[in-house]
């Protein structure tokens, strides 16, 4: 593809550096998925454990490369796992959309992109002369550097399908000049106003009686109708280091300690430390009080400069600390310069295997006597989830275990799901404890929410009555002064438009409209809603400048078109992702 371009090259240039945002490189996965077993299914496409594990390993490698001083702990692994799955899901959903819209990328498309690079290329210093992009330099690099040319072509072949898809979605938006005019008027029809806010929250000593709560529930019962739901009783077995694991770590740190001195500390840390600072000889740089865990902090600040501590235990493991220096910050705070050797206290494979065996024992016992008795006999706490529904992605107390959602709605009460190993290494045994079809929430479940609603309504009735009395008692020219005397909030709002949310008042459509229907020095009638009542005095008024609109309407059309296209694309994307059919069985696998 580059032969003709190279024949037309005019000069030679070596590219020093270039950065592009590219995908994970998993676009070719679809064709190699095997039918069974599968770790997940996204939009009908199966993902095997092997395929996904390879993706995770690449993601772990990328994380380690970008964060050389950070450990990939359980939380990081969990986040990487979820991010990887999300990227895979996004790619599969977008690929399906590309097929639907028949998106194809031709050599001509790639050539056009290469001949008209974007700002990401133009801003590279090596392609600039006197601060401006030099097309000749860029083309010379493209013609003479095979690696760069191949990389750039591959990048464009990867990104162009997405660009074309997004342009296709955005093309569904058509903005007319009438739309532009309406938008211009809405944004430029403005007023300033002083607003008396009769705030319902200022009303005290209002309570909802049980009878009022019951009446509200009966009158609005359809609001509390729920889809079929399930609950689980479950036992969680957290993964934790055993005493044997702790003793092994202590034995190791004790064997290191006698060999450590000031002269060899950095070398010993690089050789033995299991913390992220090991490659830097255990150097923790300068830090102040409270920056380290309590045990470490207490030890390092009481040590003398040059001292090496005996091994101390923290939540991260066993540490040997070398205090190298101290200083005062500009505001007089103490800081220390220290290094450490860390030996992690982590569950061994034997501990992990043993926890898996315990989970199977609990599972077998629960199948015989039920999970309550199994928990009691095995000395584990049994908890119960809240109701969850067939479309749930999260179960209270358990977490994101979509396979358990599926299991619950396919099986009867009493059924026990196979033990699940969670991303943090813990195990979970769950038994279906409750199933119900369409139903109404019990009054007790929603009583506190109804109580707040009823009390808010009663407060609004009280404050509106006070506002009515206020309007009757005083003349409009007295309202602002009297409101201040009586302690009502007076909100000064500027540049009010029809869609603007006002300070303290928030967005009250009827109030905004009433203000914009007036001229300067006029006042609204009493506006009422569930939060109270409002009286507004217009202090300034700005009408849309339609002559200015006529001179700017073409650029306004372009701006609004772009804005609405972006809005439409975001809405389309969110809908596509949310509506994707996904079966996520990651919890059943050791990742």
C-alpha positions, 0 to 999 in steps of 0.5 A, a space after each residue: 500500500 505504501 509503494 506509491 507513497 514512497 516513490 513520491 517521497 521528497 526527504 528522509 526523517 527518523 521518527 523519535 516518538 509517537 503515541 496513539 490510543 488503540 484498543 486492547 487488540 482483542 478484535 480478532 478474538 471472535 473467530 476463535 471462541 470455542 463452543 464450550 465451556 465458556 466463561 461468559 457470553 456477550 450478545 451470543 458470542 462465547 468467551 472461553 476461560 483460556 481466551 479471557 485469561 490471556 486478555 487478563 494477563 496482557 492487562 496485568 502486564 500493562 498495569 505493571 508496566 505503567 505502575 512499576 511502584 505499585 503492587 497488583 493487590 486484590 483490589 487492583 486485580 479486581 479492578 483490572 478484571 472488571 475493566 478488561 471485561 467491560 472493554 471486551 463487552 464494549 468491543 463485542 457490542 460495537 462489532 455487532 453494531 458495525 455489522 448492523 450498519 454495514 460498516 467497512 473500511 477500505 484501503 482508500 479510507 486508510 489512505 485518506 486518513 494517512 494523508 490527512 492526519 489528526 491533531 494527535 499527529 500534528 502536535 508531535 514536536 518532530 513534525 513541527 517547524 516554528 510551532 506549526 505542523 510540517 506535512 513534508 516532515 510527516 510524509 517523509 517519516 511515513 515513507 522511510 520508516 517501515 515500522 512507523 508506517 505499519 504501526 500507523 496503518 494498523 492503528 487506523 484500520 483498528 480505529 476507523 471502523 469505530 469512527 465510521 460507526 460513530 459518524 453513522 450514528 451521529 448522522 441520524 441527528 438533523 438540526 433545522 434553523 428553527 431548532 437553532 432559533 429556539 435554542 438561541 432564544 432559550 439561552 438568551 432570554 434571561 432575567 435577574 430576580 430576588 426570590 422569596 422562598 417559603 421553604 417547607 424545611 423551615 417548618 418544624 414539629 410536623 409528624 406523620 401518624 401511623 394512620 396517615 402513613 397507612 392511608 398513603 400506602 393504600 392510595 399509592 400501593 401500585 407504586 410499591 408493586 415489584 417484579 418477581 424476586 428472590 433472596 439468598 441465605 449465604 455464608 462467606 469464608 474470607 481468605 486470610 493468612 493462617 498461623 502457619 503462613 504468619 510463622 513462615 513470614 516471621 521465620 523469613 524476616 528473622 533470618 534476614 534481620 541479623 544480616 542487615 546493616 546500614 551499608 548493605 540495606 539497599 542491596 538486601 532490600 532489592 534481594 529480599 523485600 517483597 514490597 513495591 519499593 524493592 527495586 529502589 532498595 526499599 527507599 520510601 522517600 520523605 514522608 510525614 506523620 500519619 502517612 504510614 500505617 499506625 505501627 510503622 508510623 509509631 516505630 519510625 518516628 521514635 527511632 534515631 537517625 541511623 537505627 535499624 528496627 527489629 522486625 515489626 508487624 503491620 497489616 502488610 506484613 513484617 518490616 525491617 525499617 532503616 531510618 536514614 534522616 529527618 527534617 522539618 517542613 516549611 510549616 514545622 512538621 516532622 518528616 523522615 527519610 526511611 527505607 524498609 524490607 517487607 516480607 508479606 504475610 499472605 495466604 499460601 496455596 495450601 491455605 487457599 486449597 484448604 479454604 476451598 475444601 472448607 467451602 465444599 464441606 459447608 456445601 455438602 453439609 448445607 445440602 443435608 441439613 440446610 445452610 442455617 444448621 451448616 453455618 452453626 455447626 461449622 462456626 460461620 455466620 449466616 446472612 440473608 440478602 435483600 430482595 433482588 430481581 431477574 435483571 439485577 447485576 448486584 446482590 446485597 451482601 454478596 456483590 456482582 455475582 450474575 451467575 447467582 442471579 440466574 441460578 436463583 430464578 431457575 431453581 426452587 427455594 432450598 436449592 444450593 449453588 455450587 461454591 463460588 470463589 470470589 475475586 478476593 480469594 474468599 468463598 461463598 456458599 448460598 442457598 435460595 431462601 425466598 422466592 415470590 412472584 409479582 408482589 407489593 412491598 410490605 408497609 414496614 419495608 417502605 414505612 420510613 420513606 412514606 413517613 418522610 413523604 407524608 411529613 414533607 407534604 404536610 410541611 408544604 401545606 403549612 408553609 403554603 398557608 403561611 405564604 398565602 397569609 403573607 401575601 394577603 397581609 402585606 402589599 407587594 412593595 412591602 414583601 421583600 422587607 417583611 420577608 427578611 424580618 420574618 426570616 424567610 430566605 431571599 434568593 438573589 438569582 442571576 441570568 435566569 433562563 427557562 432551563 436554569 436550576 436556581 441556587 437553593 430553590 433548584 429548578 422550578 419550571 413554573 417559577 422560571 417561566 413566570 419570571 421570564 413572562 415579566 418585565 423589570 420591576 414586576 413580580 410573580 404571583 405566588 408559585 407553589 410546589 411540594 417544597 414550598 412557595 415562591 414570590 419573585 421580583 424581576 430586577 433585570 431583564 435581557 431579551 434575545 438579540 435577534 439581529 445578532 442571531 441573524 449574523 451568527 446563525 450559521 455558526 450556531 447551527 454548526 455548534 448545535 449540530 455538533 452538540 446534539 450529535 454528541 448527545 445522541 451518540 452518548 445516549 445510543 452508546 449507553 443504551 447499546 451497552 445496557 441492553 446487551 445480553 450478557 452471561 457473566 460466569 467469571 465467578 465460577 473460574 479461578 482468575 
